[in-house]
């Protein structure tokens, strides 16, 4: 025996079948007879960031748009929650649609096939206020199917593809039942580098939903990469992110049966707009005003010497006797690397520190 429909769902179906949507979009009966499409959308559970449309047939290609229940009130534009990528003409199954406006509570959603009326493979229905990429229609109204969608799980996160100057990224949406943090991992996470892949973390976030979270990166991103947003718990209730310091023993990620809750984004590093300097005929790099780097304000050229460097055969006390640069000899370089290694060992709480370089090794490098 089929379960009775809820009053809310009956209202949605009645609104659609009565032509409320068709009227708001200016659909005509004549248009309904052109190129009939089909769509199937089953009841489902989701974390609120995506839904799956079972199948669709699009005679002329197009998109599947997901509307929320406000569509029944005639809000054809404002009810749009997400749209599929462009779909070629023909049959499609298992279409996952990312919701631009994630669900935070259960709702009846409506899947609606849309045409690509301007043939640009971009969904322009909302931006054009219904003038482009209207829905496929039949029997005087748009082709639709609805589904009861339940929001489940303790966490969800959504991070869109974006461009950045390299210092920060933005996470669009996160929902966490018990509060916590949003961690940003670089693509080395895909190689199993759980802790070394951490490149940024949000401030502590209270339980519930948060939007447009800007996260500062620990190191500047210098090239395009796939970054992964991952909600983490505050397992020790101190509102401090301890996952890295404790090597994963505290503040672990929110998980489902399939693993950690994540969402990835392609992040492009923006061009800083600065032109690289050009070389003149003498091999000097010129600046924007056309002067060479070693040219003084009065147009004369200096001799390339430093303030603390004499021009005779005697070298300054501040300059090292080798080619390693001012103030840095080979022993200082080795000691600096050793210090960095020691710091890395201590930061990861390893039991032992790296061995110090042997005296013979230092002597050998000093002689070179």
MILUM-430587 format. One record per residue (C-alpha): chain; residue in one letter; z, x, y. Coordinates in Angstrom, 1 decimal, decimal comma. Example, Ala and Ser with C-alpha at 12.3 -4.5 7.8 and 13.67 -1.06 7.14 Angstrom:
<rs>
+------+------+--------+--------+--------+
: pafi : firo :     c3 :     c1 :     c2 :
+------+------+--------+--------+--------+
:    A :    A :    7,8 :   12,3 :   -4,5 :
:    A :    S :    7,1 :   13,7 :   -1,1 :
+------+------+--------+--------+--------+
</rs>
This chain:
<rs>
+------+------+--------+--------+--------+
: pafi : firo :     c3 :     c1 :     c2 :
+------+------+--------+--------+--------+
:    A :    X :    0,0 :    0,0 :    0,0 :
:    A :    X :   -1,0 :    1,4 :    3,4 :
:    A :    X :    1,9 :    2,1 :    5,8 :
:    A :    X :    1,9 :   -0,1 :    8,9 :
:    A :    X :    0,6 :    1,6 :   12,1 :
:    A :    X :    3,1 :    2,3 :   14,8 :
:    A :    X :    2,8 :    0,3 :   18,0 :
:    A :    X :    1,8 :    3,4 :   19,9 :
:    A :    X :   -1,0 :    4,2 :   17,5 :
:    A :    X :   -2,2 :    0,6 :   17,6 :
:    A :    X :   -2,3 :    0,8 :   21,4 :
:    A :    X :   -4,4 :    4,0 :   21,3 :
:    A :    X :   -6,9 :    2,5 :   18,8 :
:    A :    X :   -7,1 :   -0,8 :   20,7 :
:    A :    X :   -7,8 :    1,1 :   24,0 :
:    A :    X :  -10,6 :    3,1 :   22,5 :
:    A :    X :  -12,2 :    0,2 :   20,6 :
:    A :    X :  -12,0 :   -2,1 :   23,7 :
:    A :    X :  -14,2 :    0,3 :   25,6 :
:    A :    X :  -11,7 :    1,6 :   28,1 :
:    A :    X :  -12,9 :    5,1 :   27,6 :
:    A :    X :  -16,6 :    4,2 :   27,7 :
:    A :    X :  -16,1 :    2,3 :   30,9 :
:    A :    X :  -14,3 :    5,2 :   32,6 :
:    A :    X :  -17,1 :    7,5 :   31,6 :
:    A :    X :  -19,9 :    5,2 :   32,6 :
:    A :    X :  -21,2 :    5,0 :   29,0 :
:    A :    X :  -24,0 :    2,5 :   28,3 :
:    A :    X :  -25,0 :    0,7 :   25,2 :
:    A :    X :  -28,5 :    2,2 :   25,3 :
:    A :    X :  -27,0 :    5,7 :   25,2 :
:    A :    X :  -25,0 :    4,7 :   22,2 :
:    A :    X :  -28,1 :    4,4 :   20,1 :
:    A :    X :  -29,1 :    8,1 :   20,6 :
:    A :    X :  -28,2 :   10,7 :   18,0 :
:    A :    X :  -25,1 :    9,3 :   16,2 :
:    A :    X :  -22,4 :   11,9 :   15,5 :
:    A :    X :  -19,4 :   11,7 :   13,2 :
:    A :    X :  -15,9 :   13,2 :   13,1 :
:    A :    X :  -12,9 :   13,1 :   10,8 :
:    A :    X :   -9,4 :   14,0 :   12,0 :
:    A :    X :   -6,5 :   13,6 :    9,6 :
:    A :    X :   -2,7 :   13,3 :   10,3 :
:    A :    X :   -1,1 :   16,7 :   10,3 :
:    A :    X :    1,8 :   19,0 :   11,2 :
:    A :    X :    1,3 :   21,8 :   13,6 :
:    A :    X :    3,3 :   24,3 :   15,7 :
:    A :    X :    1,8 :   22,7 :   18,8 :
:    A :    X :   -0,7 :   25,3 :   19,7 :
:    A :    X :   -3,6 :   24,3 :   17,4 :
:    A :    X :   -5,0 :   21,4 :   15,4 :
:    A :    X :   -7,6 :   21,2 :   12,7 :
:    A :    X :  -10,4 :   18,7 :   12,7 :
:    A :    X :  -11,5 :   18,0 :    9,1 :
:    A :    X :  -15,2 :   17,7 :    9,7 :
:    A :    X :  -18,0 :   16,7 :   12,2 :
:    A :    X :  -21,7 :   16,2 :   12,2 :
:    A :    X :  -23,4 :   17,0 :   15,5 :
:    A :    X :  -27,1 :   16,1 :   15,6 :
:    A :    X :  -27,8 :   18,2 :   18,7 :
:    A :    X :  -24,8 :   20,6 :   18,7 :
:    A :    X :  -21,9 :   20,5 :   21,1 :
:    A :    X :  -18,1 :   20,6 :   21,0 :
:    A :    X :  -15,1 :   18,8 :   19,6 :
:    A :    X :  -12,6 :   17,8 :   22,3 :
:    A :    X :   -9,0 :   16,9 :   21,6 :
:    A :    X :   -7,5 :   14,2 :   23,8 :
:    A :    X :   -3,9 :   13,1 :   23,9 :
:    A :    X :   -2,8 :    9,5 :   23,8 :
:    A :    X :   -3,2 :    9,0 :   27,6 :
:    A :    X :   -6,9 :    8,6 :   26,8 :
:    A :    X :   -6,0 :    5,0 :   25,9 :
:    A :    X :   -5,0 :    4,4 :   29,5 :
:    A :    X :   -8,4 :    5,5 :   30,7 :
:    A :    X :   -7,5 :    9,0 :   31,6 :
:    A :    X :  -10,6 :   10,6 :   30,2 :
:    A :    X :  -10,3 :   13,9 :   32,1 :
:    A :    X :   -6,5 :   14,4 :   32,2 :
:    A :    X :   -6,1 :   13,6 :   28,5 :
:    A :    X :   -8,1 :   16,7 :   27,4 :
:    A :    X :   -5,8 :   19,1 :   25,6 :
:    A :    X :   -8,3 :   21,5 :   24,0 :
:    A :    X :  -11,9 :   22,0 :   23,1 :
:    A :    X :  -13,6 :   23,9 :   20,2 :
:    A :    X :  -16,0 :   26,7 :   20,6 :
:    A :    X :  -19,7 :   25,7 :   20,9 :
:    A :    X :  -20,9 :   24,3 :   17,5 :
:    A :    X :  -24,5 :   24,4 :   16,5 :
:    A :    X :  -26,3 :   21,3 :   15,4 :
:    A :    X :  -25,5 :   20,2 :   11,9 :
:    A :    X :  -22,3 :   19,7 :    9,7 :
:    A :    X :  -19,1 :   21,6 :   10,2 :
:    A :    X :  -15,7 :   21,6 :    8,4 :
:    A :    X :  -12,2 :   22,8 :    9,1 :
:    A :    X :  -12,7 :   23,3 :   12,9 :
:    A :    X :   -9,6 :   24,8 :   14,4 :
:    A :    X :   -9,1 :   23,9 :   18,0 :
:    A :    X :   -6,7 :   25,8 :   20,2 :
:    A :    X :   -4,8 :   23,6 :   22,6 :
:    A :    X :   -4,9 :   24,7 :   26,2 :
:    A :    X :   -1,9 :   22,5 :   26,8 :
:    A :    X :    0,3 :   22,9 :   23,7 :
:    A :    X :    2,2 :   20,0 :   22,3 :
:    A :    X :    6,0 :   20,0 :   22,5 :
:    A :    X :    6,5 :   16,6 :   20,8 :
:    A :    X :    4,8 :   14,4 :   18,3 :
:    A :    X :    1,8 :   12,5 :   19,6 :
:    A :    X :   -1,4 :   10,7 :   18,6 :
:    A :    X :   -4,4 :   12,9 :   19,3 :
:    A :    X :   -8,0 :   11,9 :   19,4 :
:    A :    X :  -10,9 :   14,1 :   18,3 :
:    A :    X :  -14,2 :   13,4 :   20,2 :
:    A :    X :  -17,6 :   15,1 :   19,7 :
:    A :    X :  -19,2 :   16,1 :   23,0 :
:    A :    X :  -22,8 :   17,0 :   23,8 :
:    A :    X :  -24,0 :   20,2 :   25,5 :
:    A :    X :  -26,1 :   18,3 :   28,0 :
:    A :    X :  -26,9 :   21,4 :   30,2 :
:    A :    X :  -27,6 :   23,6 :   27,2 :
:    A :    X :  -25,3 :   26,5 :   28,4 :
:    A :    X :  -23,0 :   26,4 :   25,3 :
:    A :    X :  -20,0 :   26,1 :   27,7 :
:    A :    X :  -17,8 :   23,0 :   27,8 :
:    A :    X :  -18,3 :   21,7 :   31,4 :
:    A :    X :  -17,0 :   18,1 :   31,0 :
:    A :    X :  -13,7 :   18,6 :   32,8 :
:    A :    X :  -15,0 :   20,9 :   35,6 :
:    A :    X :  -17,9 :   18,5 :   36,2 :
:    A :    X :  -15,6 :   15,5 :   36,1 :
:    A :    X :  -17,6 :   13,9 :   33,4 :
:    A :    X :  -21,1 :   14,5 :   34,9 :
:    A :    X :  -22,0 :   17,1 :   32,2 :
:    A :    X :  -21,4 :   17,4 :   28,5 :
:    A :    X :  -20,4 :   13,8 :   27,9 :
:    A :    X :  -19,4 :   12,5 :   24,5 :
:    A :    X :  -21,6 :   11,3 :   21,6 :
:    A :    X :  -21,5 :    7,5 :   21,6 :
:    A :    X :  -22,0 :    4,6 :   19,1 :
:    A :    X :  -21,6 :    0,9 :   19,4 :
:    A :    X :  -20,9 :    1,0 :   23,1 :
:    A :    X :  -18,2 :    3,6 :   23,1 :
:    A :    X :  -17,6 :    7,3 :   22,3 :
:    A :    X :  -17,4 :    8,5 :   18,7 :
:    A :    X :  -13,8 :    9,3 :   17,9 :
:    A :    X :  -11,2 :    9,7 :   15,2 :
:    A :    X :   -7,4 :    9,9 :   15,8 :
:    A :    X :   -4,5 :   11,5 :   14,0 :
:    A :    X :   -0,8 :   11,4 :   14,1 :
:    A :    X :    0,3 :   15,0 :   14,9 :
:    A :    X :    3,8 :   16,2 :   14,3 :
:    A :    X :    5,2 :   19,3 :   16,0 :
:    A :    X :    7,2 :   21,4 :   13,6 :
:    A :    X :    8,6 :   25,0 :   13,4 :
:    A :    X :   11,2 :   26,9 :   15,4 :
:    A :    X :    8,7 :   28,7 :   17,5 :
:    A :    X :    5,2 :   28,8 :   18,8 :
:    A :    X :    3,3 :   31,1 :   21,2 :
:    A :    X :    0,0 :   31,1 :   23,0 :
:    A :    X :   -1,6 :   34,1 :   24,7 :
:    A :    X :   -5,2 :   33,8 :   26,2 :
:    A :    X :   -7,8 :   36,5 :   26,5 :
:    A :    X :   -7,3 :   38,1 :   29,9 :
:    A :    X :   -8,0 :   41,0 :   32,3 :
:    A :    X :   -5,2 :   43,2 :   33,5 :
:    A :    X :   -4,7 :   46,2 :   35,8 :
:    A :    X :   -2,9 :   47,8 :   32,8 :
:    A :    X :    0,7 :   47,3 :   33,9 :
:    A :    X :    1,4 :   43,8 :   32,6 :
:    A :    X :    0,1 :   40,9 :   30,6 :
:    A :    X :    0,8 :   37,1 :   30,8 :
:    A :    X :    1,8 :   34,9 :   27,8 :
:    A :    X :    0,7 :   31,3 :   28,5 :
:    A :    X :    3,3 :   29,5 :   26,5 :
:    A :    X :    6,2 :   30,0 :   24,2 :
:    A :    X :    8,5 :   27,6 :   22,5 :
:    A :    X :   11,7 :   29,0 :   20,8 :
:    A :    X :   14,4 :   26,7 :   19,3 :
:    A :    X :   17,2 :   29,2 :   19,8 :
:    A :    X :   15,9 :   31,3 :   22,7 :
:    A :    X :   15,1 :   35,0 :   22,5 :
:    A :    X :   12,2 :   37,2 :   23,7 :
:    A :    X :    8,5 :   37,6 :   23,6 :
:    A :    X :    7,4 :   41,0 :   22,3 :
:    A :    X :    3,9 :   42,4 :   23,0 :
:    A :    X :    2,5 :   44,6 :   20,2 :
:    A :    X :   -0,7 :   46,7 :   20,4 :
:    A :    X :   -3,4 :   46,6 :   17,7 :
:    A :    X :   -1,6 :   49,2 :   15,6 :
:    A :    X :    0,6 :   46,3 :   14,4 :
:    A :    X :   -2,5 :   45,4 :   12,3 :
:    A :    X :   -2,1 :   48,7 :   10,5 :
:    A :    X :    1,6 :   48,0 :    9,7 :
:    A :    X :    3,1 :   49,8 :   12,6 :
:    A :    X :    5,8 :   47,2 :   13,3 :
:    A :    X :    8,1 :   49,2 :   15,6 :
:    A :    X :    5,7 :   51,8 :   17,1 :
:    A :    X :    3,3 :   49,0 :   18,1 :
:    A :    X :    5,8 :   47,5 :   20,5 :
:    A :    X :    4,5 :   48,0 :   24,0 :
:    A :    X :    6,4 :   45,5 :   26,1 :
:    A :    X :    9,0 :   42,7 :   25,9 :
:    A :    X :   10,0 :   39,8 :   28,1 :
:    A :    X :   13,4 :   39,2 :   29,7 :
:    A :    X :   15,7 :   37,0 :   27,6 :
:    A :    X :   14,4 :   33,4 :   27,5 :
:    A :    X :   16,5 :   30,3 :   27,1 :
:    A :    X :   15,9 :   27,9 :   24,2 :
:    A :    X :   13,0 :   25,5 :   24,8 :
:    A :    X :    9,6 :   26,0 :   26,3 :
:    A :    X :    8,5 :   28,6 :   28,9 :
:    A :    X :    5,1 :   29,0 :   30,5 :
:    A :    X :    3,2 :   31,8 :   32,3 :
:    A :    X :    5,6 :   34,6 :   31,2 :
:    A :    X :    4,6 :   37,9 :   32,8 :
:    A :    X :    5,6 :   40,9 :   30,7 :
:    A :    X :    5,6 :   44,5 :   32,0 :
:    A :    X :    4,2 :   47,0 :   29,6 :
:    A :    X :    6,3 :   50,1 :   28,8 :
:    A :    X :    3,2 :   52,3 :   29,3 :
:    A :    X :    0,1 :   51,6 :   31,3 :
:    A :    X :   -2,8 :   50,2 :   29,2 :
:    A :    X :   -5,8 :   52,4 :   29,8 :
:    A :    X :   -8,4 :   50,9 :   27,5 :
:    A :    X :   -9,3 :   47,5 :   26,2 :
:    A :    X :   -7,3 :   46,4 :   23,2 :
:    A :    X :   -6,2 :   43,4 :   21,1 :
:    A :    X :   -2,5 :   42,6 :   22,0 :
:    A :    X :   -0,3 :   40,4 :   19,9 :
:    A :    X :    2,5 :   38,2 :   21,3 :
:    A :    X :    5,4 :   37,6 :   19,0 :
:    A :    X :    8,5 :   35,5 :   19,7 :
:    A :    X :   11,8 :   37,2 :   18,6 :
:    A :    X :   15,3 :   35,9 :   18,1 :
:    A :    X :   18,4 :   37,1 :   19,8 :
:    A :    X :   20,2 :   37,5 :   16,5 :
:    A :    X :   23,3 :   39,2 :   17,9 :
:    A :    X :   23,6 :   36,9 :   21,0 :
:    A :    X :   23,8 :   39,7 :   23,6 :
:    A :    X :   20,6 :   38,7 :   25,5 :
:    A :    X :   19,3 :   42,3 :   25,0 :
:    A :    X :   16,3 :   43,1 :   22,9 :
:    A :    X :   17,6 :   45,4 :   20,1 :
:    A :    X :   14,8 :   45,2 :   17,6 :
:    A :    X :   13,4 :   48,7 :   18,3 :
:    A :    X :   16,7 :   50,5 :   18,7 :
:    A :    X :   18,1 :   49,0 :   15,5 :
:    A :    X :   14,8 :   49,6 :   13,6 :
:    A :    X :   14,4 :   45,9 :   12,9 :
:    A :    X :   17,9 :   45,2 :   11,9 :
:    A :    X :   18,6 :   43,0 :   14,9 :
:    A :    X :   16,5 :   40,5 :   16,9 :
:    A :    X :   13,8 :   40,0 :   14,3 :
:    A :    X :   10,8 :   37,7 :   14,9 :
:    A :    X :   10,7 :   33,9 :   14,4 :
:    A :    X :    8,9 :   33,3 :   11,1 :
:    A :    X :    7,3 :   30,6 :    9,0 :
:    A :    X :    6,4 :   30,6 :    5,3 :
:    A :    X :    3,2 :   32,5 :    6,2 :
:    A :    X :    5,0 :   35,3 :    8,1 :
:    A :    X :    5,9 :   36,1 :   11,7 :
:    A :    X :    4,8 :   33,6 :   14,4 :
:    A :    X :    2,1 :   35,4 :   16,5 :
:    A :    X :   -0,9 :   34,8 :   18,7 :
:    A :    X :   -3,4 :   37,5 :   19,7 :
:    A :    X :   -5,6 :   38,1 :   22,8 :
:    A :    X :   -8,4 :   40,4 :   23,8 :
:    A :    X :   -7,1 :   42,2 :   26,8 :
:    A :    X :   -9,6 :   43,9 :   29,1 :
:    A :    X :   -8,5 :   46,7 :   31,5 :
:    A :    X :  -10,0 :   45,9 :   35,0 :
:    A :    X :  -12,0 :   48,5 :   36,8 :
:    A :    X :   -9,8 :   49,9 :   39,6 :
:    A :    X :  -12,8 :   49,9 :   41,9 :
:    A :    X :  -12,4 :   53,6 :   42,9 :
:    A :    X :  -15,6 :   55,6 :   42,8 :
:    A :    X :  -15,5 :   58,9 :   41,0 :
:    A :    X :  -16,0 :   61,9 :   43,3 :
:    A :    X :  -19,4 :   63,5 :   43,4 :
:    A :    X :  -20,1 :   67,2 :   43,2 :
:    A :    X :  -21,9 :   69,0 :   46,0 :
:    A :    X :  -24,3 :   71,9 :   45,5 :
:    A :    X :  -21,4 :   74,4 :   45,5 :
:    A :    X :  -19,6 :   72,6 :   42,7 :
:    A :    X :  -16,9 :   71,1 :   44,9 :
:    A :    X :  -16,0 :   67,5 :   44,5 :
:    A :    X :  -16,7 :   65,5 :   47,7 :
:    A :    X :  -14,6 :   62,6 :   49,0 :
:    A :    X :  -15,7 :   59,3 :   50,4 :
:    A :    X :  -16,3 :   60,8 :   53,9 :
:    A :    X :  -18,7 :   63,4 :   52,4 :
:    A :    X :  -16,3 :   66,4 :   52,9 :
:    A :    X :  -15,6 :   68,7 :   50,1 :
:    A :    X :  -12,1 :   68,8 :   48,6 :
:    A :    X :  -11,5 :   72,3 :   49,9 :
:    A :    X :  -12,9 :   71,7 :   53,4 :
:    A :    X :  -10,4 :   71,5 :   56,3 :
:    A :    X :  -10,5 :   69,0 :   59,1 :
:    A :    X :  -12,3 :   71,3 :   61,4 :
:    A :    X :  -15,2 :   71,8 :   58,9 :
:    A :    X :  -14,2 :   75,3 :   57,8 :
:    A :    X :  -13,6 :   76,1 :   54,2 :
:    A :    X :  -10,4 :   77,6 :   53,0 :
:    A :    X :  -10,3 :   80,4 :   50,5 :
:    A :    X :   -8,7 :   78,4 :   47,7 :
:    A :    X :   -5,4 :   80,1 :   47,9 :
:    A :    X :   -2,0 :   78,4 :   47,5 :
:    A :    X :    0,7 :   78,4 :   50,2 :
:    A :    X :    2,9 :   80,6 :   48,0 :
:    A :    X :    0,1 :   82,8 :   46,8 :
:    A :    X :   -1,0 :   86,1 :   48,4 :
:    A :    X :   -4,6 :   87,2 :   48,5 :
:    A :    X :   -3,9 :   90,8 :   47,4 :
:    A :    X :   -3,4 :   92,1 :   43,9 :
:    A :    X :    0,3 :   91,2 :   43,9 :
:    A :    X :    1,0 :   87,8 :   42,5 :
:    A :    X :    3,7 :   85,5 :   43,9 :
:    A :    X :    7,1 :   85,2 :   42,3 :
:    A :    X :    6,4 :   81,5 :   41,8 :
:    A :    X :    3,3 :   82,0 :   39,8 :
:    A :    X :    3,5 :   82,7 :   36,1 :
:    A :    X :    1,8 :   85,9 :   34,8 :
:    A :    X :   -0,4 :   83,9 :   32,3 :
:    A :    X :   -2,9 :   81,1 :   32,7 :
:    A :    X :   -0,5 :   78,4 :   31,8 :
:    A :    X :   -0,1 :   77,2 :   35,4 :
:    A :    X :    2,6 :   77,7 :   38,1 :
:    A :    X :    6,1 :   77,9 :   36,7 :
:    A :    X :    5,1 :   77,1 :   33,0 :
:    A :    X :    4,8 :   79,9 :   30,5 :
:    A :    X :    4,2 :   79,5 :   26,8 :
:    A :    X :    7,9 :   79,5 :   25,9 :
:    A :    X :    8,5 :   76,7 :   28,4 :
:    A :    X :    5,7 :   74,7 :   26,8 :
:    A :    X :    7,1 :   75,0 :   23,3 :
:    A :    X :   10,6 :   74,1 :   24,5 :
:    A :    X :    9,2 :   71,0 :   26,2 :
:    A :    X :    7,4 :   69,8 :   23,1 :
:    A :    X :   10,6 :   70,4 :   21,1 :
:    A :    X :   12,6 :   68,3 :   23,5 :
:    A :    X :   10,1 :   65,4 :   23,2 :
:    A :    X :   10,3 :   65,6 :   19,4 :
:    A :    X :   14,1 :   65,6 :   19,5 :
:    A :    X :   14,1 :   62,6 :   21,8 :
:    A :    X :   11,8 :   60,7 :   19,5 :
:    A :    X :   14,1 :   61,4 :   16,5 :
:    A :    X :   17,2 :   60,3 :   18,3 :
:    A :    X :   15,5 :   57,1 :   19,6 :
:    A :    X :   14,5 :   56,1 :   16,1 :
:    A :    X :   18,1 :   56,9 :   14,9 :
:    A :    X :   16,8 :   59,2 :   12,2 :
:    A :    X :   19,4 :   61,2 :   10,3 :
:    A :    X :   18,1 :   64,6 :   11,2 :
:    A :    X :   16,5 :   66,2 :   14,2 :
:    A :    X :   13,3 :   68,2 :   13,9 :
:    A :    X :   13,8 :   71,9 :   13,2 :
:    A :    X :   13,8 :   74,2 :   16,2 :
:    A :    X :   10,9 :   76,7 :   16,4 :
:    A :    X :   11,6 :   80,1 :   14,9 :
:    A :    X :   12,2 :   83,1 :   17,2 :
:    A :    X :    9,2 :   84,8 :   15,6 :
:    A :    X :    7,0 :   81,8 :   16,5 :
:    A :    X :    8,1 :   81,9 :   20,1 :
:    A :    X :    7,5 :   85,7 :   20,4 :
:    A :    X :    4,1 :   85,3 :   18,9 :
:    A :    X :    3,1 :   82,5 :   21,4 :
:    A :    X :    4,6 :   84,6 :   24,3 :
:    A :    X :    2,4 :   87,5 :   23,4 :
:    A :    X :   -0,8 :   85,4 :   23,5 :
+------+------+--------+--------+--------+
</rs>
